[in-house]
Amino acid sequence: MSLSTNKNIIKSFVKEVFNERDISATEKYFDSESPLARTETFKEFLIAQFKAFPDFQAKIEHIIAEGDLVVVFLNFTGTHKGEFQGRPPTNKKISIRSADLYKVVNKKIADHWDVVDQLNLMQQIGAILPQVNKK
């Protein structure tokens, strides 16, 4: 499979699932043997994100492919208009970044790993105070 095909699969996944909020589209992207396909956890995560941040959007900043792996750096934006992890809405604009690594096999996502800046998100909605350097 070509590297551009794998990158296009991930681009399409980000567009449909995150930006168009089509949670059911995950079924066409995930390999049926993938741990992602056999759990409702990811769908539950998406539902909670979209309720808390109804204007949630993901922008691809960088995307790189090698072999069956695709790395994508995302910038998520939105407005905190619903409860998030027990926190009431603040109407604050948020912007968080993630680095996601996808394994694509036979045009399906077979596995996924990510690093998300949750600390920054919690600071932006006022759930925790930013650390101040004292000298």
GUTIPA-272169 format. One record per residue: x, y, z of N, C-alpha, C in turn; residue number from 1. Coordinates in steps of 0.1 Angstrom, whole numbers. Example, Ala and Ser with C-alpha at 12.3 -4.5 7.8 and 13.67 -1.06 7.14 Angstrom:
<sites>
[[132,-57,78],[123,-45,78],[132,-33,78],1]
[[128,-22,71],[137,-11,71],[129,0,79],2]
</sites>
This chain:
<sites>
[[8,-12,0],[0,0,0],[9,12,0],1]
[[5,22,-7],[13,34,-8],[12,43,4],2]
[[22,51,7],[22,60,18],[11,70,17],3]
[[9,75,4],[-1,85,3],[-15,80,5],4]
[[-17,67,2],[-30,61,5],[-32,60,20],5]
[[-22,56,28],[-23,56,42],[-26,70,48],6]
[[-19,80,43],[-21,93,48],[-35,98,45],7]
[[-40,95,33],[-53,99,29],[-64,92,38],8]
[[-62,80,42],[-71,73,51],[-72,81,64],9]
[[-61,85,69],[-61,92,82],[-67,106,81],10]
[[-64,113,70],[-70,126,67],[-85,125,66],11]
[[-90,115,60],[-104,112,58],[-110,109,72],12]
[[-103,101,80],[-108,97,93],[-109,110,102],13]
[[-99,118,102],[-100,131,110],[-111,139,105],14]
[[-113,141,92],[-124,149,87],[-138,144,91],15]
[[-140,131,88],[-153,125,90],[-157,124,105],16]
[[-147,118,113],[-150,115,127],[-149,128,136],17]
[[-139,135,135],[-137,147,144],[-144,159,139],18]
[[-142,163,126],[-148,175,121],[-162,175,117],19]
[[-167,163,112],[-181,162,108],[-189,155,119],20]
[[-182,150,130],[-188,144,141],[-196,132,138],21]
[[-191,124,128],[-198,111,124],[-191,100,132],22]
[[-196,97,144],[-191,87,152],[-192,73,146],23]
[[-203,71,139],[-205,58,132],[-195,55,121],24]
[[-188,65,116],[-178,64,106],[-166,56,111],25]
[[-164,55,125],[-153,48,130],[-154,33,126],26]
[[-166,28,124],[-167,14,120],[-161,11,106],27]
[[-161,21,97],[-156,18,84],[-141,20,84],28]
[[-135,27,94],[-121,30,94],[-113,20,102],29]
[[-119,14,113],[-112,5,122],[-113,-9,116],30]
[[-101,-16,117],[-100,-30,113],[-109,-37,124],31]
[[-116,-47,120],[-125,-54,129],[-118,-62,140],32]
[[-105,-65,138],[-97,-71,148],[-89,-61,157],33]
[[-91,-48,154],[-84,-38,162],[-90,-37,176],34]
[[-82,-34,186],[-88,-32,199],[-98,-20,199],35]
[[-95,-10,190],[-104,1,189],[-118,-2,184],36]
[[-119,-12,175],[-132,-16,170],[-140,-25,180],37]
[[-133,-31,189],[-140,-40,199],[-144,-33,212],38]
[[-143,-20,212],[-146,-13,225],[-155,-1,222],39]
[[-163,2,231],[-172,14,229],[-165,26,235],40]
[[-153,25,242],[-146,35,249],[-143,47,240],41]
[[-139,45,228],[-135,56,219],[-148,64,215],42]
[[-159,56,212],[-171,63,208],[-176,71,220],43]
[[-175,66,232],[-180,73,244],[-171,85,246],44]
[[-158,84,244],[-149,96,245],[-154,107,235],45]
[[-157,103,222],[-161,113,212],[-174,119,216],46]
[[-184,111,221],[-197,117,225],[-195,128,236],47]
[[-186,125,246],[-184,134,257],[-177,147,251],48]
[[-167,145,242],[-160,156,237],[-169,165,229],49]
[[-178,159,221],[-187,167,212],[-198,174,220],50]
[[-202,169,232],[-211,175,240],[-205,187,248],51]
[[-193,185,252],[-186,195,260],[-181,207,251],52]
[[-177,203,239],[-172,213,229],[-179,211,216],53]
[[-191,216,214],[-199,213,203],[-194,219,190],54]
[[-184,228,190],[-178,233,178],[-164,228,176],55]
[[-161,217,183],[-148,209,183],[-144,207,168],56]
[[-132,211,165],[-126,209,152],[-111,205,153],57]
[[-107,196,144],[-93,192,144],[-86,197,131],58]
[[-75,203,133],[-67,207,121],[-54,199,121],59]
[[-51,194,109],[-39,186,108],[-28,196,105],60]
[[-18,196,114],[-6,205,113],[5,198,105],61]
[[7,185,108],[17,177,101],[12,163,100],62]
[[16,156,89],[12,142,87],[24,136,80],63]
[[29,125,85],[40,118,80],[37,103,79],64]
[[41,96,69],[39,82,68],[52,75,65],65]
[[53,63,71],[65,54,68],[60,40,70],66]
[[61,31,60],[56,18,61],[41,18,64],67]
[[37,10,74],[23,10,77],[19,20,88],68]
[[28,29,92],[26,39,102],[23,53,97],69]
[[14,60,103],[11,74,100],[11,82,113],70]
[[19,92,113],[19,101,124],[13,114,120],71]
[[3,119,129],[-4,131,126],[-3,140,138],72]
[[0,152,136],[0,162,147],[-13,171,145],73]
[[-21,171,155],[-34,177,154],[-35,189,164],74]
[[-42,199,159],[-46,211,168],[-61,211,169],75]
[[-66,208,181],[-80,208,183],[-85,221,189],76]
[[-96,227,184],[-101,239,189],[-116,237,192],77]
[[-121,246,201],[-135,245,204],[-139,255,215],78]
[[-151,254,219],[-156,263,230],[-163,254,240],79]
[[-159,256,253],[-163,247,264],[-178,251,267],80]
[[-188,245,261],[-202,248,263],[-210,237,270],81]
[[-203,226,273],[-210,216,280],[-201,210,291],82]
[[-207,202,300],[-199,196,311],[-188,188,305],83]
[[-176,189,311],[-164,182,307],[-157,176,320],84]
[[-157,163,321],[-150,156,332],[-155,162,345],85]
[[-168,164,346],[-174,169,358],[-174,184,360],86]
[[-167,191,351],[-166,206,352],[-177,213,344],87]
[[-184,223,350],[-195,230,342],[-189,238,331],88]
[[-197,241,321],[-192,249,310],[-187,263,314],89]
[[-177,267,307],[-171,280,310],[-172,290,298],90]
[[-176,285,287],[-177,293,274],[-163,298,270],91]
[[-153,292,275],[-139,295,271],[-135,288,258],92]
[[-128,295,250],[-122,289,238],[-110,281,242],93]
[[-109,269,236],[-97,260,239],[-90,257,226],94]
[[-77,254,228],[-69,249,217],[-59,239,224],95]
[[-60,226,219],[-50,216,225],[-44,209,213],96]
[[-33,203,216],[-26,196,205],[-24,181,209],97]
[[-23,173,199],[-20,159,201],[-11,154,190],98]
[[-4,143,194],[4,136,184],[-1,122,184],99]
[[-6,118,172],[-12,105,171],[-4,96,161],100]
[[-3,83,165],[4,74,156],[-6,63,153],101]
[[-9,61,140],[-18,51,135],[-11,40,128],102]
[[-15,28,129],[-10,17,121],[-21,13,112],103]
[[-18,14,99],[-28,12,88],[-25,-1,81],104]
[[-34,-11,81],[-32,-24,75],[-44,-27,66],105]
[[-42,-30,53],[-53,-32,44],[-63,-21,44],106]
[[-59,-9,44],[-67,3,43],[-76,5,55],107]
[[-72,-1,66],[-80,0,79],[-70,4,90],108]
[[-75,11,100],[-67,15,112],[-67,2,121],109]
[[-55,-3,122],[-53,-15,130],[-49,-12,145],110]
[[-43,0,147],[-39,3,160],[-37,18,161],111]
[[-37,24,173],[-35,38,175],[-29,41,189],112]
[[-20,51,189],[-14,55,201],[-14,71,200],113]
[[-16,77,212],[-16,92,211],[-10,98,224],114]
[[-6,111,223],[-2,119,234],[-10,132,232],115]
[[-18,135,242],[-27,147,242],[-23,156,254],116]
[[-23,168,251],[-19,178,262],[-31,181,270],117]
[[-35,171,279],[-47,173,287],[-45,183,298],118]
[[-33,185,303],[-30,195,313],[-33,209,308],119]
[[-29,212,296],[-31,225,290],[-46,227,289],120]
[[-54,217,285],[-68,218,283],[-75,221,297],121]
[[-71,214,307],[-77,216,320],[-73,230,325],122]
[[-61,235,322],[-58,249,326],[-67,259,318],123]
[[-69,256,305],[-77,266,297],[-91,267,302],124]
[[-97,256,307],[-111,257,312],[-112,260,327],125]
[[-100,263,333],[-100,267,347],[-101,256,357],126]
[[-100,244,353],[-101,232,362],[-89,232,371],127]
[[-77,236,366],[-65,237,374],[-58,250,371],128]
[[-51,255,380],[-44,267,378],[-31,265,372],129]
[[-27,274,363],[-13,272,357],[-3,274,367],130]
[[8,267,366],[19,268,376],[26,281,373],131]
[[29,288,384],[36,301,383],[50,298,389],132]
[[60,303,381],[74,301,386],[77,313,396],133]
[[81,309,407],[85,318,418],[100,319,419],134]
[[105,331,419],[120,332,421],[123,338,434],135]
</sites>
